Each structure stands twice: as structure tokens, then as C-alpha cells.
Amino acid sequence: MSLQSAQYLRQAEVLKADMTDSKLGPAEVWTSRQALQDLYQKMLVTDLEYALDKKVEQDLWNHAFKNQITTLQGQAKNRANPNRSEVQANLSLFLEAASGFYTQLLQELCTVFNVDLPCRVKSSQLGIISNKQTHTSAIVKPQSSSCSYICQHCLVHLGDIVPYNSPLLVGRLQVTSIVRSGSW
């Protein structure tokens, strides 16, 4: 365990408390959510074994994404809500952001841990980022099973996100097929 990871975990607890503080406005909650995502992403990339031991991947999904999706869904389904169409648009944008986050996280994890998934196009082929990691000294080398687990976790949540956006159902079927077949 690195001291840095323990510090990240303490910071995450403060951010989670901020996100549930009813006194904060939507902008402050959004900022806290983004900071929480960044912290957890750093933990997963730099000290994966510690992060998995502390169930960071589950906390990330629940506190940064699932809770907000559930809240927005409830508001969007409420026919008495005068802002229903705005909430539906916000839900759609949030789902796109969640999908982007997990896609980017998967790319980073595969690059940093040198994981080759048959379903993944390398970042360098897309012109996004180099596949070479430059700051590997701060990264605690994880077991290959942990790398596989976290990549599967990202794919599962990408599959979890898709049903909320029905036009992307084809993508969900592809992700689900890949995860279930174990062909990665």
C-alpha cells in the first residue's frame, strides 16, 4: 500500500460527503463528482491491488455514476415534473459522460498495464494518446488477474450504461457478448 493511495482514499471520503450535502448546488456536486472520478482513476492506475482491496471500482460506479443515473431516471419518469424534458436531456448527457469515462479508463488501464483486448483499438491508432507510458515509476505493478478484472469491470459498466440510451443497444450487445464469452 502506498501512502499516496491512502491519502486519495481519505480525500474520496470527503468528496462523497460533499456530493450528498443538500446545501451544495448542482455545480458544486458536479465538481465533487469530477474530483472523485479523478482520484479513483489515479488510484486504479497507480496502485491497482490496493484500489481493488478497498473496492474503489465499486465505489466509483456507485457514487460517481449509478446514484446520479438513478436520481435522474426517477426525475425523468415523473410525469408531473415540469422540467422532465430537461432532466431527460441531462440524463442523456450524463450517460454519454459516463460512457466516455469508462472508455477512457479502459484505454488507460490497457495502455499502462499492457493489456491486449481483442475488442480494443489501441489509442495510438486513433490518434488519441501514445501507447507508451512515460511515468511508470509511480505505478505499483499489479497481478495480471487484477488487470483482467478491472478491464472486465469497465466493460461491464459500459454494458450497464447502454440500456439507458436505447439507440446504443447494439453496442451493449457487443460489449455483453465480449464479456460473457471471455474472449478478451
C-alpha positions as a LaTeX table, in Angstrom:
\begin{tabular}{lrrr}
\hline
Residue & $x$ (\AA) & $y$ (\AA) & $z$ (\AA) \\
\hline
Met1 & 0.00 & 0.00 & 0.00 \\
Ser2 & 1.28 & 3.41 & $-0.86$ \\
Leu3 & 0.82 & 6.38 & 1.39 \\
Gln4 & $-0.47$ & 8.31 & $-1.62$ \\
Ser5 & $-3.29$ & 5.80 & $-2.16$ \\
Ala6 & $-4.38$ & 6.01 & 1.47 \\
Gln7 & $-4.42$ & 9.79 & 1.16 \\
Tyr8 & $-6.53$ & 9.54 & $-2.03$ \\
Leu9 & $-8.98$ & 7.32 & $-0.16$ \\
Arg10 & $-9.36$ & 9.90 & 2.63 \\
Gln11 & $-9.91$ & 12.65 & 0.04 \\
Ala12 & $-12.53$ & 10.48 & $-1.66$ \\
Glu13 & $-14.50$ & 10.17 & 1.58 \\
Val14 & $-14.65$ & 13.96 & 1.85 \\
Leu15 & $-15.80$ & 14.27 & $-1.77$ \\
Lys16 & $-18.51$ & 11.61 & $-1.30$ \\
Ala17 & $-19.79$ & 13.53 & 1.73 \\
Asp18 & $-19.83$ & 16.72 & $-0.33$ \\
Met19 & $-21.89$ & 15.01 & $-3.03$ \\
Thr20 & $-24.63$ & 14.13 & $-0.55$ \\
Asp21 & $-24.64$ & 17.54 & 1.16 \\
Ser22 & $-28.05$ & 19.05 & 0.42 \\
Lys23 & $-26.65$ & 22.56 & 0.95 \\
Leu24 & $-24.47$ & 22.34 & $-2.15$ \\
Gly25 & $-25.75$ & 23.35 & $-5.55$ \\
Pro26 & $-25.57$ & 21.23 & $-8.70$ \\
Ala27 & $-22.33$ & 22.88 & $-9.84$ \\
Glu28 & $-20.53$ & 22.07 & $-6.59$ \\
Val29 & $-21.83$ & 18.49 & $-6.61$ \\
Trp30 & $-20.69$ & 18.13 & $-10.24$ \\
Thr31 & $-17.24$ & 19.43 & $-9.32$ \\
Ser32 & $-17.01$ & 16.98 & $-6.40$ \\
Arg33 & $-18.09$ & 14.12 & $-8.66$ \\
Gln34 & $-15.42$ & 15.00 & $-11.21$ \\
Ala35 & $-12.76$ & 15.21 & $-8.50$ \\
Leu36 & $-13.89$ & 11.83 & $-7.13$ \\
Gln37 & $-13.61$ & 10.29 & $-10.59$ \\
Asp38 & $-10.10$ & 11.72 & $-10.98$ \\
Leu39 & $-8.98$ & 10.44 & $-7.58$ \\
Tyr40 & $-10.32$ & 6.96 & $-8.12$ \\
Gln41 & $-8.86$ & 6.81 & $-11.61$ \\
Lys42 & $-5.42$ & 7.73 & $-10.22$ \\
Met43 & $-5.74$ & 5.03 & $-7.58$ \\
Leu44 & $-6.75$ & 2.38 & $-10.10$ \\
Val45 & $-3.86$ & 3.24 & $-12.39$ \\
Thr46 & $-1.11$ & 3.72 & $-9.82$ \\
Asp47 & $-1.94$ & 1.10 & $-7.15$ \\
Leu48 & $-4.49$ & $-1.31$ & $-8.60$ \\
Glu49 & $-4.12$ & $-4.02$ & $-5.93$ \\
Tyr50 & $-4.76$ & $-1.55$ & $-3.10$ \\
Ala51 & $-7.65$ & 0.04 & $-5.01$ \\
Leu52 & $-9.29$ & $-3.33$ & $-5.60$ \\
Asp53 & $-8.76$ & $-4.31$ & $-1.98$ \\
Lys54 & $-10.61$ & $-1.14$ & $-0.94$ \\
Lys55 & $-13.32$ & $-1.76$ & $-3.59$ \\
Val56 & $-12.59$ & 1.54 & $-5.30$ \\
Glu57 & $-14.02$ & 0.28 & $-8.59$ \\
Gln58 & $-17.40$ & $-0.37$ & $-6.93$ \\
Asp59 & $-17.35$ & 2.93 & $-5.06$ \\
Leu60 & $-16.52$ & 4.74 & $-8.30$ \\
Trp61 & $-19.51$ & 3.21 & $-10.09$ \\
Asn62 & $-21.94$ & 3.72 & $-7.22$ \\
His63 & $-21.00$ & 7.23 & $-6.09$ \\
Ala64 & $-19.88$ & 8.84 & $-9.33$ \\
Phe65 & $-22.38$ & 7.26 & $-11.72$ \\
Lys66 & $-25.10$ & 4.87 & $-10.53$ \\
Asn67 & $-26.58$ & 7.13 & $-7.84$ \\
Gln68 & $-26.83$ & 10.06 & $-10.26$ \\
Ile69 & $-28.30$ & 7.88 & $-13.02$ \\
Thr70 & $-30.94$ & 6.56 & $-10.59$ \\
Thr71 & $-31.80$ & 10.09 & $-9.43$ \\
Leu72 & $-32.10$ & 11.45 & $-12.96$ \\
Gln73 & $-34.14$ & 8.44 & $-14.09$ \\
Gly74 & $-36.60$ & 8.97 & $-11.26$ \\
Gln75 & $-36.98$ & 12.64 & $-12.16$ \\
Ala76 & $-37.33$ & 11.84 & $-15.87$ \\
Lys77 & $-40.04$ & 9.23 & $-15.24$ \\
Asn78 & $-42.08$ & 11.60 & $-13.08$ \\
Arg79 & $-44.80$ & 12.83 & $-15.46$ \\
Ala80 & $-45.68$ & 15.62 & $-13.02$ \\
Asn81 & $-42.17$ & 17.08 & $-13.26$ \\
Pro82 & $-42.37$ & 20.33 & $-15.27$ \\
Asn83 & $-38.66$ & 20.02 & $-16.13$ \\
Arg84 & $-38.97$ & 16.45 & $-17.35$ \\
Ser85 & $-37.56$ & 17.04 & $-20.86$ \\
Glu86 & $-34.62$ & 18.97 & $-19.41$ \\
Val87 & $-33.94$ & 16.13 & $-16.96$ \\
Gln88 & $-34.10$ & 13.61 & $-19.82$ \\
Ala89 & $-31.55$ & 15.67 & $-21.75$ \\
Asn90 & $-29.32$ & 15.86 & $-18.65$ \\
Leu91 & $-29.62$ & 12.10 & $-18.20$ \\
Ser92 & $-28.58$ & 11.54 & $-21.79$ \\
Leu93 & $-25.58$ & 13.86 & $-21.40$ \\
Phe94 & $-24.62$ & 12.21 & $-18.12$ \\
Leu95 & $-24.78$ & 8.75 & $-19.70$ \\
Glu96 & $-22.55$ & 9.91 & $-22.53$ \\
Ala97 & $-20.08$ & 11.29 & $-20.00$ \\
Ala98 & $-20.15$ & 8.02 & $-18.04$ \\
Ser99 & $-19.58$ & 6.03 & $-21.19$ \\
Gly100 & $-16.71$ & 8.30 & $-22.15$ \\
Phe101 & $-15.17$ & 7.99 & $-18.71$ \\
Tyr102 & $-15.20$ & 4.19 & $-18.73$ \\
Thr103 & $-13.98$ & 4.03 & $-22.33$ \\
Gln104 & $-11.09$ & 6.34 & $-21.50$ \\
Leu105 & $-10.34$ & 4.49 & $-18.25$ \\
Leu106 & $-10.26$ & 1.18 & $-20.11$ \\
Gln107 & $-7.87$ & 2.65 & $-22.69$ \\
Glu108 & $-5.59$ & 3.99 & $-19.97$ \\
Leu109 & $-5.59$ & 0.75 & $-17.99$ \\
Cys110 & $-4.82$ & $-1.31$ & $-21.08$ \\
Thr111 & $-2.00$ & 1.05 & $-22.01$ \\
Val112 & $-0.46$ & 1.30 & $-18.54$ \\
Phe113 & $-0.74$ & $-2.41$ & $-17.74$ \\
Asn114 & $-0.04$ & $-3.60$ & $-21.28$ \\
Val115 & $-3.34$ & $-5.48$ & $-21.58$ \\
Asp116 & $-4.30$ & $-6.54$ & $-25.09$ \\
Leu117 & $-8.08$ & $-6.83$ & $-25.51$ \\
Pro118 & $-9.25$ & $-8.08$ & $-28.90$ \\
Cys119 & $-12.18$ & $-5.64$ & $-28.82$ \\
Arg120 & $-9.99$ & $-2.60$ & $-28.23$ \\
Val121 & $-8.42$ & $-0.35$ & $-30.79$ \\
Lys122 & $-5.14$ & 0.99 & $-29.45$ \\
Ser123 & $-5.19$ & 4.68 & $-28.57$ \\
Ser124 & $-2.28$ & 5.45 & $-30.87$ \\
Gln125 & $-4.24$ & 4.03 & $-33.81$ \\
Leu126 & $-6.98$ & 6.55 & $-33.08$ \\
Gly127 & $-4.50$ & 9.41 & $-32.70$ \\
Ile128 & $-5.60$ & 9.94 & $-29.10$ \\
Ile129 & $-2.57$ & 9.18 & $-26.94$ \\
Ser130 & 0.63 & 7.30 & $-27.26$ \\
Asn131 & 0.63 & 3.67 & $-26.16$ \\
Lys132 & 3.91 & 4.27 & $-24.33$ \\
Gln133 & 3.64 & 5.08 & $-20.65$ \\
Thr134 & 6.17 & 7.66 & $-19.51$ \\
His135 & 5.65 & 7.82 & $-15.72$ \\
Thr136 & 5.77 & 4.15 & $-14.75$ \\
Ser137 & 7.98 & 4.65 & $-11.68$ \\
Ala138 & 4.99 & 5.67 & $-9.51$ \\
Ile139 & 2.93 & 2.65 & $-10.61$ \\
Val140 & 2.78 & $-0.43$ & $-8.41$ \\
Lys141 & 2.82 & $-3.44$ & $-10.74$ \\
Pro142 & $-0.40$ & $-5.46$ & $-10.25$ \\
Gln143 & $-1.10$ & $-9.13$ & $-10.85$ \\
Ser144 & $-2.36$ & $-9.96$ & $-14.34$ \\
Ser145 & $-5.62$ & $-11.31$ & $-12.86$ \\
Ser146 & $-6.25$ & $-7.89$ & $-11.30$ \\
Cys147 & $-5.67$ & $-6.22$ & $-14.65$ \\
Ser148 & $-8.14$ & $-8.59$ & $-16.28$ \\
Tyr149 & $-10.66$ & $-7.98$ & $-13.52$ \\
Ile150 & $-10.56$ & $-4.18$ & $-13.79$ \\
Cys151 & $-10.80$ & $-4.29$ & $-17.59$ \\
Gln152 & $-13.81$ & $-6.59$ & $-17.30$ \\
His153 & $-15.27$ & $-4.21$ & $-14.73$ \\
Cys154 & $-15.00$ & $-1.31$ & $-17.22$ \\
Leu155 & $-16.63$ & $-3.39$ & $-19.96$ \\
Val156 & $-19.47$ & $-4.45$ & $-17.67$ \\
His157 & $-20.21$ & $-0.83$ & $-16.74$ \\
Leu158 & $-20.11$ & 0.22 & $-20.35$ \\
Gly159 & $-22.72$ & $-2.50$ & $-20.87$ \\
Asp160 & $-24.65$ & $-1.23$ & $-17.83$ \\
Ile161 & $-24.81$ & 2.30 & $-19.26$ \\
Val162 & $-26.06$ & 1.40 & $-22.72$ \\
Pro163 & $-29.61$ & 0.22 & $-21.87$ \\
Tyr164 & $-30.41$ & 3.69 & $-20.58$ \\
Asn165 & $-29.71$ & 5.03 & $-24.07$ \\
Ser166 & $-31.72$ & 2.70 & $-26.29$ \\
Pro167 & $-30.11$ & 3.83 & $-29.60$ \\
Leu168 & $-26.88$ & 2.33 & $-28.31$ \\
Leu169 & $-28.41$ & $-1.10$ & $-27.72$ \\
Val170 & $-26.27$ & $-2.62$ & $-30.45$ \\
Gly171 & $-23.12$ & $-1.53$ & $-28.58$ \\
Arg172 & $-24.44$ & $-3.08$ & $-25.36$ \\
Leu173 & $-24.98$ & $-6.37$ & $-27.11$ \\
Gln174 & $-21.42$ & $-6.28$ & $-28.42$ \\
Val175 & $-19.91$ & $-5.47$ & $-25.00$ \\
Thr176 & $-22.06$ & $-8.08$ & $-23.27$ \\
Ser177 & $-21.07$ & $-10.67$ & $-25.86$ \\
Ile178 & $-17.37$ & $-9.92$ & $-25.33$ \\
Val179 & $-17.61$ & $-10.06$ & $-21.53$ \\
Arg180 & $-19.68$ & $-13.24$ & $-21.44$ \\
Ser181 & $-17.53$ & $-15.08$ & $-23.97$ \\
Gly182 & $-14.39$ & $-14.28$ & $-22.03$ \\
Ser183 & $-12.66$ & $-13.66$ & $-25.35$ \\
Trp184 & $-10.66$ & $-10.74$ & $-24.06$ \\
\hline
\end{tabular}
